């Protein structure tokens, strides 16, 4: 039986060490890029997100006549009704948490373990923004780990109002529809600052499945859940 020479073993070890070094360097470079982007957004508005770019590519392939709808509006030009509705629906403790909700994460972990796959992430508003800005909708633990890191960066560099402002202008609300202004005009033909409590509640309920609810606007669940959110809105704390 022919044995591998010591030289070949040393060569393999060096190759593995080199590959690991390149991977580590690439990982650190990616984190530095994310950090620099977020730092820039303290004074500059994001022009697009990873979700928007991926959606634009899909639309170009499948529906060439349809393009991304999005118009950035300042925080004070977005209805307080919508802010309250989203917090009531997505992250009731947004103003006070650090970007994570331990109880929600543990509940999601138990649910995923029972199902044998990732079906829930227990994501806060900041975590959702981290995913939308840089990542993808793919569900795996590596992406979730990166989401946690970006969430920490967002919370470290931006205040809650700025995080919420970027979220409100970036989140998906239907086929090619992104941000509060585009959603308000697309669904209700009004600017974002004129959304009523009822309209805001409906938009908030759509967030987990925007494309589905774009096609099922009369869904009984949408109507019932919007009524629940409308009742909760008065207790929602909004960043100032």
ChimeraX attribute file (.defattr): number of C-alpha atoms within 10 A of each C-alpha:
attribute: neighborCount
match mode: 1-to-1
recipient: residues
	/A:1	3
	/A:2	4
	/A:3	5
	/A:4	8
	/A:5	8
	/A:6	8
	/A:7	9
	/A:8	10
	/A:9	11
	/A:10	11
	/A:11	11
	/A:12	11
	/A:13	12
	/A:14	12
	/A:15	12
	/A:16	12
	/A:17	12
	/A:18	12
	/A:19	12
	/A:20	12
	/A:21	12
	/A:22	12
	/A:23	12
	/A:24	12
	/A:25	12
	/A:26	12
	/A:27	12
	/A:28	12
	/A:29	12
	/A:30	12
	/A:31	16
	/A:32	12
	/A:33	12
	/A:34	19
	/A:35	18
	/A:36	12
	/A:37	15
	/A:38	23
	/A:39	16
	/A:40	13
	/A:41	17
	/A:42	15
	/A:43	9
	/A:44	10
	/A:45	15
	/A:46	16
	/A:47	10
	/A:48	15
	/A:49	19
	/A:50	16
	/A:51	19
	/A:52	22
	/A:53	13
	/A:54	11
	/A:55	18
	/A:56	20
	/A:57	14
	/A:58	14
	/A:59	17
	/A:60	13
	/A:61	10
	/A:62	10
	/A:63	11
	/A:64	11
	/A:65	8
	/A:66	12
	/A:67	16
	/A:68	17
	/A:69	20
	/A:70	21
	/A:71	14
	/A:72	19
	/A:73	19
	/A:74	12
	/A:75	18
	/A:76	10
	/A:77	14
	/A:78	21
	/A:79	21
	/A:80	20
	/A:81	23
	/A:82	27
	/A:83	23
	/A:84	25
	/A:85	32
	/A:86	27
	/A:87	25
	/A:88	26
	/A:89	22
	/A:90	19
	/A:91	20
	/A:92	21
	/A:93	18
	/A:94	22
	/A:95	18
	/A:96	10
	/A:97	15
	/A:98	16
	/A:99	24
	/A:100	21
	/A:101	15
	/A:102	12
	/A:103	10
	/A:104	14
	/A:105	16
	/A:106	13
	/A:107	14
	/A:108	18
	/A:109	18
	/A:110	12
	/A:111	16
	/A:112	15
	/A:113	12
	/A:114	11
	/A:115	11
	/A:116	9
	/A:117	13
	/A:118	17
	/A:119	15
	/A:120	16
	/A:121	20
	/A:122	19
	/A:123	22
	/A:124	23
	/A:125	22
	/A:126	27
	/A:127	23
	/A:128	19
	/A:129	24
	/A:130	27
	/A:131	24
	/A:132	21
	/A:133	24
	/A:134	16
	/A:135	18
	/A:136	14
	/A:137	10
	/A:138	11
	/A:139	13
	/A:140	12
	/A:141	12
	/A:142	9
	/A:143	14
	/A:144	18
	/A:145	11
	/A:146	16
	/A:147	23
	/A:148	18
	/A:149	15
	/A:150	24
	/A:151	22
	/A:152	18
	/A:153	19
	/A:154	26
	/A:155	19
	/A:156	14
	/A:157	16
	/A:158	15
	/A:159	14
	/A:160	20
	/A:161	14
	/A:162	21
	/A:163	20
	/A:164	23
	/A:165	21
	/A:166	21
	/A:167	21
	/A:168	24
	/A:169	24
	/A:170	25
	/A:171	23
	/A:172	27
	/A:173	27
	/A:174	22
	/A:175	19
	/A:176	19
	/A:177	27
	/A:178	25
	/A:179	23
	/A:180	32
	/A:181	26
	/A:182	26
	/A:183	25
	/A:184	24
	/A:185	15
	/A:186	15
	/A:187	16
	/A:188	14
	/A:189	13
	/A:190	15
	/A:191	18
	/A:192	23
	/A:193	18
	/A:194	19
	/A:195	23
	/A:196	15
	/A:197	21
	/A:198	17
	/A:199	18
	/A:200	26
	/A:201	30
	/A:202	24
	/A:203	23
	/A:204	26
	/A:205	25
	/A:206	22
	/A:207	18
	/A:208	13
	/A:209	12
	/A:210	19
	/A:211	16
	/A:212	15
	/A:213	21
	/A:214	15
	/A:215	11
	/A:216	12
	/A:217	14
	/A:218	10
	/A:219	11
	/A:220	10
	/A:221	13
	/A:222	18
	/A:223	15
	/A:224	12
	/A:225	16
	/A:226	24
	/A:227	16
	/A:228	14
	/A:229	24
	/A:230	21
	/A:231	13
	/A:232	17
	/A:233	23
	/A:234	12
	/A:235	12
	/A:236	20
	/A:237	16
	/A:238	20
	/A:239	17
	/A:240	10
